[in-house]
Amino acid sequence: MRYAAVAGSVTAGAVTTASASVDAADRNETAHPNGNIFFSTQAALDIKIREILRIVDEIQTHSVPTIQRCYAGFLLDSNDPDDREYSEDTDQIREVLIHAHYFSQKDIEICAAHDISVEFSTHSHFSDIQTLHQTLRSTYT
């Protein structure tokens, strides 16, 4: 969410909704520091779970353009094995893309689905970019 908010792709309403879902008063009424979660009924718990999952999905949806821009930048900066941090594609992807940006599996799936030919087909190092992209796809999806 940090990157999405910085890039401006998450609306103020989405941030407010997400913030409200983790409101301290609400959290303190339903959870105890020992890890026990208190809800009066299964239905109340199910409603809370659905609400949290809806908000997570909304945040993820609004984050797609930011994740794609981040991935495109990574591909541009990392396509030359002689001019990057790690010579192996898998190491570069794991450390410089996934760990550095705290990417989730869902974020990685967004990267893997990105159509790089639209953006990079005329780039002089397209074959290297394509190899890096294929390595991400084969390793993580």
C-alpha positions as MATLAB code, in Angstrom:
seq = 'MRYAAVAGSVTAGAVTTASASVDAADRNETAHPNGNIFFSTQAALDIKIREILRIVDEIQTHSVPTIQRCYAGFLLDSNDPDDREYSEDTDQIREVLIHAHYFSQKDIEICAAHDISVEFSTHSHFSDIQTLHQTLRSTYT';
ca = [
       0.000    0.000    0.000;
       2.915    2.343    0.664;
       3.891    2.376   -3.020;
       0.296    2.719   -4.179;
      -0.313    5.720   -1.951;
       2.903    7.380   -3.060;
       2.049    6.914   -6.713;
      -1.444    8.248   -6.200;
      -3.290    5.230   -7.562;
      -5.234    4.601   -4.354;
      -8.041    7.039   -3.739;
      -8.423    8.897   -0.468;
     -11.691    7.024    0.048;
      -9.946    3.670   -0.232;
      -7.326    4.733    2.293;
     -10.042    5.960    4.660;
     -11.970    2.703    4.258;
      -8.847    0.645    4.883;
      -7.914    2.746    7.897;
     -11.389    2.384    9.356;
     -11.198   -1.394    9.049;
      -8.202   -1.511   11.349;
      -9.470    1.113   13.759;
      -7.920    0.555   17.186;
     -11.226    0.716   19.060;
     -12.782   -1.901   16.795;
      -9.713   -4.104   17.017;
      -9.590   -3.809   20.818;
     -13.229   -4.844   21.131;
     -12.727   -8.046   19.161;
      -9.157   -9.177   19.835;
      -7.136   -9.841   22.950;
      -3.323   -9.576   23.172;
      -3.172  -13.315   23.876;
      -4.420  -13.978   20.328;
      -8.009  -14.840   21.153;
     -10.585  -13.207   18.914;
     -13.977  -12.486   20.397;
     -17.127  -12.335   18.302;
     -20.568  -13.003   19.674;
     -21.655  -15.117   16.717;
     -20.181  -16.932   13.741;
     -22.233  -14.613   11.515;
     -20.553  -11.531   13.028;
     -17.132  -13.068   12.427;
     -18.057  -13.984    8.847;
     -19.176  -10.403    8.178;
     -15.895   -9.020    9.524;
     -13.839  -11.461    7.432;
     -15.797  -10.561    4.265;
     -15.283   -6.844    4.945;
     -11.536   -7.246    5.424;
     -11.198   -9.359    2.274;
     -13.243   -6.798    0.299;
     -10.930   -4.000    1.412;
      -7.801   -6.013    0.607;
      -9.203   -6.735   -2.866;
      -9.994   -3.043   -3.383;
      -6.473   -2.024   -2.408;
      -4.961   -4.674   -4.674;
      -7.132   -3.571   -7.596;
      -6.099    0.057   -7.182;
      -2.443   -0.990   -6.898;
      -2.211   -2.708  -10.304;
      -0.971    0.339  -12.296;
       1.669    1.087   -9.666;
       2.884   -2.513   -9.595;
       3.077   -2.545  -13.398;
       5.107    0.713  -13.432;
       7.436   -0.695  -10.783;
       7.876   -3.891  -12.788;
       8.540   -2.003  -16.027;
      11.225    0.024  -14.244;
      12.743   -3.158  -12.880;
      12.866   -4.723  -16.348;
      14.551   -1.634  -17.787;
      17.095   -1.419  -14.991;
      17.794   -5.159  -14.789;
      17.873   -6.445  -18.354;
      21.683   -6.378  -18.681;
      23.319   -9.085  -16.506;
      26.640   -7.193  -16.671;
      25.116   -4.000  -15.300;
      22.996   -5.107  -12.342;
      23.345   -6.352   -8.764;
      23.040  -10.099   -9.482;
      24.180  -11.930  -12.593;
      21.543  -14.685  -12.311;
      18.016  -13.725  -13.352;
      16.414  -15.615  -10.469;
      18.598  -13.828   -7.895;
      17.924  -10.425   -9.454;
      14.171  -11.017   -9.475;
      14.053  -12.358   -5.922;
      16.245   -9.693   -4.315;
      15.767   -6.541   -6.382;
      12.116   -6.915   -7.327;
      10.354   -9.149   -4.832;
      12.233   -8.575   -1.567;
      13.091   -4.912   -2.156;
       9.459   -4.041   -2.882;
       7.868   -6.510   -0.443;
       5.882   -8.055   -3.287;
       3.176  -10.527   -2.393;
       2.284  -13.516   -4.542;
      -0.609  -11.457   -5.918;
       1.829   -8.667   -6.897;
       4.054  -11.212   -8.642;
       1.043  -12.568  -10.538;
       0.296   -9.031  -11.757;
       3.881   -8.742  -13.006;
       3.727  -12.142  -14.704;
       0.515  -11.183  -16.515;
       1.947   -7.858  -17.717;
       2.149   -7.690  -21.526;
       5.745   -6.582  -21.984;
       5.548   -6.606  -25.790;
       3.335   -3.520  -25.787;
       5.864   -1.520  -23.809;
       9.216   -3.014  -24.826;
       8.933   -4.631  -28.288;
      11.048   -1.885  -29.877;
      13.591   -1.723  -27.049;
      17.111   -2.642  -28.154;
      17.370   -5.210  -25.335;
      13.902   -6.707  -25.785;
      15.208  -10.284  -25.863;
      16.940   -9.763  -22.487;
      13.794   -8.164  -21.052;
      11.736  -11.051  -22.387;
      14.119  -13.597  -20.829;
      13.882  -11.869  -17.448;
      10.080  -11.790  -17.722;
       9.943  -15.481  -18.661;
      12.166  -16.331  -15.694;
       9.747  -14.546  -13.354;
       6.808  -16.401  -14.901;
       8.411  -19.844  -14.798;
       9.816  -19.429  -11.291;
       6.887  -17.807   -9.474;
       3.651  -18.739  -11.258;
];
